[in-house]
Amino acid sequence: MKFGITYDLRADYIAAGYGELETAEFDRPDTIDAIDTALRNLGHETVRIGNIQSLVKRLAAGERWDMVFNIAEGLYGFGREAAVPALLDAYRIPYVFSDPLMLTVTLHKAMAKHIVRDMGLPTPDFAVVRTPAEAERVNLPFPLFAKPIAEGTGKGVTAASKITSAAELGRVCTELLATYKQPVLIETFLPGREFTVGIVGNGEHARAIGVIEVVLLANSDPEVYSYRNKEICEEVVEYRVVDDSETREAVELALKIWNVLDCRDSGRIDLRSDANGHPAFIEINPIAGLHPEHSDLCIIAGKFGITYQQLIKEIVDEAINRTQRK
């Protein structure tokens, strides 16, 4: 097959004048190299398309592909992750990973939580703060947890994200609103263990490839899987393979959420346990990072004996089988 590869290369945006923080979710060249090599090793022809601007130009010029391996995350708005898939849908070009609807819903963390909660699955109680004044009306017990409503890679999550007073809540919300220009999600803070579950597959074919516990070490930002902790994870985070009843409950819940949200091909679900040791949904990443050594999904795969090449093969096989079942 002829595979196009869509992505946002961080270096391109930095060169164009964008800042380090606003491009934090974008990819490094070695990630694109790894995906390209893996696809070629599977016998596919590859074309590096790049970002949505490049995709628009190539489509307008009449270029087409059998399938697109899409990891472009976009830059603006709640639909930024959906822009490339929506364009590919318009041209009836199949692609790997989720569709525009689910990419938009899952990027907006409160919308995803509404669906999960409405389906009777556990997620922390929450509120959405759109202005500093709304922070004063949040009616949830402390401690709370605050983060931007539509960011990834831990952006906006710091040691200050765990909030223990109304004064802290007002200050943190004001800072996040000013910095990220989007609503703030406020959740009841869960004090238990943190898990991330890697998933491959669709519908009844979906399966967990592994689950790890995220254990923060002594020199980390405490109690929060923050942007800093993720950026220097090799130094401050232990990704621990565990197998106990709480872990198995996390995997079972993650698979239910994956299917409730109609996500496709592969992704990652983050959960945290309450004071009684029961996991609850925190957020989902339907376009999980694919850096071979740094990204959580690849770390999970490696700890469960799945090579990077095998992971890409399983993802692509699922995408191809899904499109052929239609």
Summary of the structure (lengths in Angstrom):
residues: 326
radius of gyration: 19.3
end to end distance: 18.2
largest distance: 58.2
contacts: 1097
relative contact order: 0.14
helix: 41%
strand: 22%
